[in-house]
Amino acid sequence: MAFESRRAAELEGLIRRHGGVPLVVASMREVPLEDNHAAFELLLRLDAGEVDVLVLMTGVGVRTLAETVAERCPPDRLAESLGRATLLARGPKPIAELRKLGVAPQIRVPEPNTWREILSSLDAHGPLRERRVAVLEYGVANEKLTEQLTERGAEVFTVPLYRWDLPADMRPLQDAVSRLAEGRVDFVLFTSRRQVEHVMQTARELGLASAIRDRARRLVVGSIGPVCSEALRRHELPVDLEPEHPKMGQLVVAVARRGRELLEAKRASG
C-alpha cells in the first residue's frame, strides 16, 4: 500500500515491475492559493535587489511561480529577475525547472535534500547574518529551516504558492486507512512527510490511530528519506526500510530486495 498522489501511476508500475500487487491511494491534493500576493512581492523584491538568496524547495514551486506571474512577467523577464539573487536549488527538480527558464542555480543541495543539507550548503557559501533570504515553499512551511535561518541572523521572507490539502473525496483514503488498521496489507510505503500526516489525521478521525500503530509492528513500513522517517517516528510508527538515496524507485527496489525477509522477522517476533 502507498499514498502517493502526483506520481501514483508511476509508483504502481514500479511495484508491479518488482513483483508486488499495488494499492496506491491519493492522500493529498495540490491547492493553489487564491491570494498570490507573496509571489508578486517576491518579484518586486528581486527587481529592487532586496533578495540576497532565493531558496527553491521544489520544481513544482518554481513552475507555479512562473505560471502565477506569467501575465505580468514573461519567462525571459522572470529569468532576469531571478538572476539578481543567489539561487539555491533543493535537488534536481527545481534545477530542471530553472533550466527551462535559462537559469542555473549557484548552490545545489546534496542528498538527502533535507533542511539540514540546505543549511550546510548555505553556511558553506558564506555568513548569513543580515542576508535577505527568500524561501519558495512547497505546500507546507518548513519551520525548522526558517527558525535556523533566523538564528543565523538572516532576514527571512517565505513565499507560499500552493498548499497540500486532503483529497476532495475522502472515501478511498478512509478505506485504505481502515484496511491498513485491519492488517490487510504486508507493506506500506510513504514518499513524503505530508502523506504521513494525512494518513494519521484520517486514522484519528476514524478512531483507528492506535490500531495503525499496533498493526505497524507486524508489517513492513518503508520511508523514502529522513524527513519522511522523522514524521513516521513522531507518530510512533516504525521505519523498517529507508533507501540510501531518497528516490521512489530506490524505495521500491529496497522493499523488493529485503521486504519479505523483514516481514517474516517481524511476524516471527510477534
Residue pairs with C-beta under 8 A, 6 or more apart in sequence:
1 23
1 24
1 25
1 176
1 179
1 180
1 185
1 187
1 188
1 189
2 8
2 11
2 15
2 22
2 23
2 24
2 25
2 188
2 189
2 190
2 191
3 24
3 25
3 26
3 27
3 173
3 176
3 189
3 190
3 191
3 195
3 198
3 199
4 11
4 24
4 26
4 27
4 189
4 191
4 195
4 248
5 26
5 27
5 28
5 29
5 30
5 167
6 30
7 191
7 248
8 24
8 26
10 248
11 22
11 24
11 189
11 191
11 248
11 252
12 22
12 24
14 248
14 249
14 252
15 21
15 22
15 24
15 252
16 22
18 252
18 253
18 255
18 256
19 256
20 187
20 252
20 255
20 256
23 176
23 179
23 185
25 172
25 173
25 175
25 176
26 167
26 172
26 173
27 166
27 167
27 173
27 194
27 195
27 198
27 199
27 202
28 164
28 165
28 166
28 167
28 194
28 195
28 198
29 164
29 165
29 166
29 167
29 168
30 60
30 139
30 162
30 163
30 164
31 162
31 163
31 164
31 165
32 64
32 161
32 162
33 160
33 161
33 162
33 163
36 68
36 69
36 161
38 158
38 159
38 160
38 161
39 65
39 68
39 69
39 159
39 161
40 69
40 72
41 157
41 159
42 51
42 54
42 65
42 134
42 136
42 157
42 159
43 69
43 72
43 73
43 78
43 81
45 51
45 132
45 134
45 157
46 54
46 81
46 82
46 84
46 85
47 81
47 84
49 84
50 132
51 84
51 85
51 132
51 133
51 134
51 157
52 85
52 86
52 131
52 132
52 133
53 85
53 86
53 87
53 88
53 122
53 128
53 131
53 132
53 133
53 134
53 154
54 82
54 85
54 86
54 87
54 88
54 133
54 134
54 136
55 88
55 90
55 118
55 122
55 133
55 134
55 135
55 136
55 145
56 62
56 87
56 88
56 89
56 90
56 94
56 98
56 105
56 136
57 90
57 94
57 135
57 136
57 137
57 138
57 142
58 90
58 91
58 93
58 94
58 136
58 138
58 139
59 93
59 94
59 96
59 97
60 93
60 138
60 139
60 162
61 94
61 136
61 137
61 138
61 161
61 162
62 94
62 97
62 98
62 101
62 136
63 97
64 161
64 162
65 78
65 136
65 159
65 161
66 75
66 78
66 97
66 101
68 161
69 78
73 81
75 100
75 101
75 102
76 102
78 101
79 101
79 102
79 103
82 98
82 101
82 103
83 103
85 134
86 106
86 107
86 125
87 98
87 103
87 104
87 105
87 106
87 107
88 105
88 106
88 107
88 108
88 109
88 118
88 121
88 122
89 95
89 98
89 105
89 107
89 108
89 109
90 109
90 113
90 117
90 118
91 109
91 111
91 113
94 105
95 104
95 105
95 108
98 104
98 105
106 125
107 121
107 122
107 125
108 121
109 117
109 118
109 121
110 117
110 121
111 117
111 245
111 246
112 225
112 226
112 227
112 245
112 246
113 225
113 246
114 225
114 226
114 227
115 142
115 144
115 145
115 148
115 227
118 145
119 145
119 148
119 149
119 152
122 128
122 133
122 149
123 152
127 152
127 153
128 149
128 152
128 153
128 154
129 152
129 153
129 154
130 153
130 154
130 155
131 153
131 154
131 155
132 154
132 155
132 157
133 149
133 154
133 155
133 156
133 157
134 156
134 157
134 158
134 159
135 142
135 145
135 146
135 149
135 156
135 157
135 158
135 159
136 159
136 161
137 158
137 159
137 160
137 161
139 162
139 163
139 164
139 194
140 163
140 164
140 193
140 194
141 158
141 160
146 156
146 158
149 156
150 156
164 194
164 198
166 173
166 198
166 201
166 202
167 173
170 202
173 198
173 199
173 202
174 202
174 206
177 199
177 202
177 203
177 206
177 208
177 212
178 206
178 208
179 185
180 188
180 199
180 212
180 215
181 203
181 206
181 208
181 211
181 212
181 215
182 211
182 215
183 215
183 218
183 219
185 219
186 219
186 220
186 259
186 263
187 219
187 220
187 221
187 222
187 255
187 259
187 263
188 216
188 219
188 220
188 221
188 222
189 222
189 223
189 224
189 251
189 252
189 255
190 196
190 199
190 221
190 222
190 223
190 224
190 228
190 231
190 232
191 224
191 228
191 248
191 251
192 224
192 227
192 228
193 227
193 228
193 230
193 231
195 228
196 228
196 231
196 232
196 235
196 237
197 231
199 212
200 209
200 212
200 235
200 237
203 209
203 211
203 212
212 237
213 235
213 236
213 237
216 237
216 238
217 238
217 266
218 266
218 267
218 270
219 263
219 266
220 240
220 241
220 255
220 259
220 262
220 263
220 266
221 232
221 237
221 238
221 239
221 240
221 241
222 240
222 241
222 242
222 251
222 254
222 255
222 259
223 229
223 232
223 239
223 241
223 242
223 251
224 242
224 243
224 246
224 247
224 248
224 251
225 242
225 243
225 246
226 242
226 246
229 239
229 242
232 238
232 239
233 239
240 262
240 266
241 251
241 254
241 255
241 258
241 259
241 262
242 251
242 254
243 250
243 251
243 253
243 254
244 250
